[in-house]
Amino acid sequence: MTTIQIYYKGEWTVAVTFPMDVPEYAMIDMALAIDSDPTIPHENVAIVGEDFEVLWDACHSADYDEPADIDSDMGFDPYMGCFSDDC
């Protein structure tokens, strides 16, 4: 089974255990949610596979990247059907 583990004060603790059919992106989303939660004391969050291999950890992962065009619809008025500067 794959687990999400939390490292705090020199100790790893299993926080979540996943069945085999959970997609990797769902596990990473949950690990990111734990990592960004200020109410959960932690130094690192990791996804660990059945053979105790670290599949992902928050300290060594790239920051979550938003799509480059995330603001491409900024100023778009859906009621007018155009950008507010163009109407």
ABEGO torsion letter per residue (X at the ends): XBBBBBBBGGBBBBABBBBAABBAAAAAAAAAAAAABAABBBABBBBBBAAGBBABBAAABBBBBBBAAAAAABGBBAAAGBBAAAX
